Amino acid sequence: MARKHLKYTYPVKGGRYWRFRHIPTVGDVPLPGSPGDPEFHARYAELLEIAVRPCKKVERDTFAGLISEYQRSVEFKSLADTTQADYIKTLFLIEEELGSRRYRFTTRAMIKAVRDGHAEHPRKAHKIKQMVSRLYSWAEENSLVPDGFNPAKGIRQVRPKGGAKEIVVWSDAEIALMLAGCPEHVKTPVLLALYTGQRRQDIVRMTWQQFQGDVIRVRQSKTGALLDVACHSELRRHLDQLRGRAKGVVICTSIEGRAYTPNSLSQALRRVVKMTIGLPDDRSLHGLRYAAGSRMSEAGCSVAEIEAVLGHQTFKMALKYASQRLRAQAAIAAMEARDAG
């Protein structure tokens, strides 16, 4: 598709990155990859559909009006680009379902019905409930609803059949197996995930400027926190060797030399995992993040130290795995000591 046909888009840094700009509907958000990439055009089509929807008169006391005001607010505009893009997709669903409803008279049953309409996709259903609750919290802060009025509050999360999907933490043996035959374009993000504990959306954005020898400076996209993560010696050796040959701004690039998107990085890792004999198919980048946390715990790091890198929820999951592994090791050691006499 030629550039002139890509309405509302513009290149950044000489065309290395692209953005979609339509302030009234989606704001100014990043696009994954470059023109010609499937993920670029899928996201572009999604945003374009929102941008060219027929304009209709929006009444301020409806959900459509509330959503419009929220998107123009300082609170929304101060969110990270990736967070704005994620919110907009959920806000669009809410507007489709509740757009003409008067939000001051919307009941919990109405909101629950919208959530239940997406129950076959539990994560999406929960995000809808969370976003409605966030809209009411913002409305309360701006005196648009009475204090404490939030009919979405207290609606429970839809649980997937069979329980939530478990994130499997990589074992040391699995990590060694992966690294032994891992191509460089995947080995680099694997080492970054393992030794910095960061999310995939932060790993793909890491630049060489952020690698400062002893530390890697990270601005987390989800929390906005600025972190200086100490650079493990193995990671530093790898990056020092790689920097001499690097041509781009970002540290992690695909086999074609392009910057990754979060999805394309997951796909690249998945392909290598499937090709690695002896490695289970369900190992993910997020599992490496948990492995980073469990290694920190086993090394004797404090709660505050681990949470500073991973955040509270991921720390709890990593600690659960690490403590189980340590207890299992202690049990086997006790059995061997008994058998030895």
ZIQUIRA-V394243 format. One record per pair of residues at least 12 apart in sequence whose C-alpha atoms are under 6 Angstrom apart, sorted by the first residue. I is the first residue (numbers start at 1). J is the second residue. Records with the same first field share a line. If there is no record, write none. Layout:
I: J / J
This chain:
8: 20 / 21
18: 31
19: 31
25: 51
29: 81
32: 261
61: 102
62: 100 / 101 / 102 / 103
63: 99 / 101 / 103
64: 95 / 99
107: 151
108: 151 / 152
122: 158 / 160
126: 157
133: 152
136: 150
167: 287
168: 287
169: 287 / 290 / 291
170: 287 / 291
185: 254 / 255
193: 288 / 289
194: 288 / 292
197: 289 / 292
200: 262
201: 262
204: 260
206: 250 / 251
207: 249 / 250 / 251
208: 251
214: 230 / 231
215: 228 / 229 / 230 / 231
216: 228 / 229
290: 318
293: 318
294: 318 / 319 / 322
